[in-house]
Amino acid sequence: MEFADVVRRRRMVRDYDPGRPVPAAVRERLLEHAIRAPSAGYSQGWAFLVLESAEERELFWSATTDDRTPDGWLTRMRRAPLLIVPLSNKAAYLDRYAEPDKGWTDRDESRWPVPYWDVDAGMASLLMLLTAVDEGLGACFFGVPGDRVTAFRRAFGVPDEFRPVGCISVGYPGADDRRSPSLRRGRRDVDEVVHRGRW
Ligand SMILES: Cc1cc2nc3c(=O)[nH]c(=O)nc-3n(C[C@H](O)[C@H](O)[C@H](O)COP(=O)(O)O)c2cc1C
């Protein structure tokens, strides 16, 4: 697929065909592309938790959502045959930037203009979203609620220094996909968001 088409066609898919697993080669391509993402200081302080079996996925959903009857969103999302949780690791960046070529030996967090650890995990996430489109699959990046992070870590033995920046569901699109109501906002035009030369 042309790169421009991949970018244009990318959108979040929130229903999946539960009968069609993600081919292993595609799963690996998603991960291989993820690690091609840029990272500050080449820190690569990211990790990716891959959940594929029914048990693994069920554990993810039970750890990150409440016990109420699943709403439509959750019912459709739970059909995804593959979940990839991108995690960021702030400590890895503080360590990397304390090395001699960077020299931030005080590990002072106020030095950081924005949390590069999360930026980089986000960049890796976008590469996975685009790769899914290129492979003819659908994917959705969605948040892991802040008050569920501890339960999530406990469920999968994730070390405390790693934080999920979200989760990416992947699979062949289902028949009941719903667009986000947020899309009614419309895409903001280039001229609305771009400031050329001066604000
Ligand atoms: C950081 C981030 C968090 C998001 N969280 C959710 C989420 O929790 N649930 C969801 O259904 N979509 C989530 N989305 C998807 C957005 O709703 C979606 O990207 C936006 O509405 C634009 O639609 P599109 O990606 O299909 O073009 C998230 C996207 C991003 C980038």
The ligand as an SDF file (V2000), in Angstrom:
LIG
                    3D

 31 33  0  0  0  0  0  0  0  0999 V2000
   -3.8150    9.0200   23.6110 C   0  0  0  0  0  0  0  0  0  0  0  0
   -5.0790    8.4510   23.0070 C   0  0  0  0  0  0  0  0  0  0  0  0
   -6.0260    7.8700   23.8270 C   0  0  0  0  0  0  0  0  0  0  0  0
   -7.1970    7.3370   23.2920 C   0  0  0  0  0  0  0  0  0  0  0  0
   -8.0730    6.7060   24.1100 N   0  0  0  0  0  0  0  0  0  0  0  0
   -9.1370    6.0870   23.5670 C   0  0  0  0  0  0  0  0  0  0  0  0
   -9.9930    5.2950   24.3920 C   0  0  0  0  0  0  0  0  0  0  0  0
   -9.7670    5.1750   25.6210 O   0  0  0  0  0  0  0  0  0  0  0  0
  -11.0470    4.6810   23.8040 N   0  0  0  0  0  0  0  0  0  0  0  0
  -11.2760    4.7740   22.4550 C   0  0  0  0  0  0  0  0  0  0  0  0
  -12.2380    4.1710   21.9850 O   0  0  0  0  0  0  0  0  0  0  0  0
  -10.4870    5.5220   21.6570 N   0  0  0  0  0  0  0  0  0  0  0  0
   -9.4260    6.1520   22.1700 C   0  0  0  0  0  0  0  0  0  0  0  0
   -8.5890    6.8790   21.3640 N   0  0  0  0  0  0  0  0  0  0  0  0
   -8.8920    7.0170   19.9340 C   0  0  0  0  0  0  0  0  0  0  0  0
   -9.4470    8.3930   19.5860 C   0  0  0  0  0  0  0  0  0  0  0  0
  -10.7840    8.4880   20.0010 O   0  0  0  0  0  0  0  0  0  0  0  0
   -9.3470    8.5880   18.0740 C   0  0  0  0  0  0  0  0  0  0  0  0
   -7.9960    8.5140   17.6870 O   0  0  0  0  0  0  0  0  0  0  0  0
   -9.9330    9.9040   17.6010 C   0  0  0  0  0  0  0  0  0  0  0  0
  -11.3010    9.9670   17.8810 O   0  0  0  0  0  0  0  0  0  0  0  0
   -9.7260   10.1170   16.1120 C   0  0  0  0  0  0  0  0  0  0  0  0
  -10.2730    9.0240   15.3960 O   0  0  0  0  0  0  0  0  0  0  0  0
   -9.3850    8.1230   14.4070 P   0  0  0  0  0  0  0  0  0  0  0  0
   -8.1510    7.7180   15.1430 O   0  0  0  0  0  0  0  0  0  0  0  0
  -10.2800    6.9630   14.0670 O   0  0  0  0  0  0  0  0  0  0  0  0
   -9.0540    8.9810   13.2180 O   0  0  0  0  0  0  0  0  0  0  0  0
   -7.4250    7.4220   21.8920 C   0  0  0  0  0  0  0  0  0  0  0  0
   -6.4570    7.9980   21.0690 C   0  0  0  0  0  0  0  0  0  0  0  0
   -5.2890    8.4890   21.6110 C   0  0  0  0  0  0  0  0  0  0  0  0
   -4.2600    9.0960   20.6780 C   0  0  0  0  0  0  0  0  0  0  0  0
  1  2  1  0
  2  3  1  0
  2 30  2  0
  3  4  2  0
  4  5  1  0
  4 28  1  0
  5  6  2  0
  6  7  1  0
  6 13  1  0
  7  8  2  0
  7  9  1  0
  9 10  1  0
 10 11  2  0
 10 12  1  0
 12 13  2  0
 13 14  1  0
 14 15  1  0
 14 28  1  0
 15 16  1  0
 16 17  1  0
 16 18  1  0
 18 19  1  0
 18 20  1  0
 20 21  1  0
 20 22  1  0
 22 23  1  0
 23 24  1  0
 24 25  2  0
 24 26  1  0
 24 27  1  0
 28 29  2  0
 29 30  1  0
 30 31  1  0
M  END
$$$$
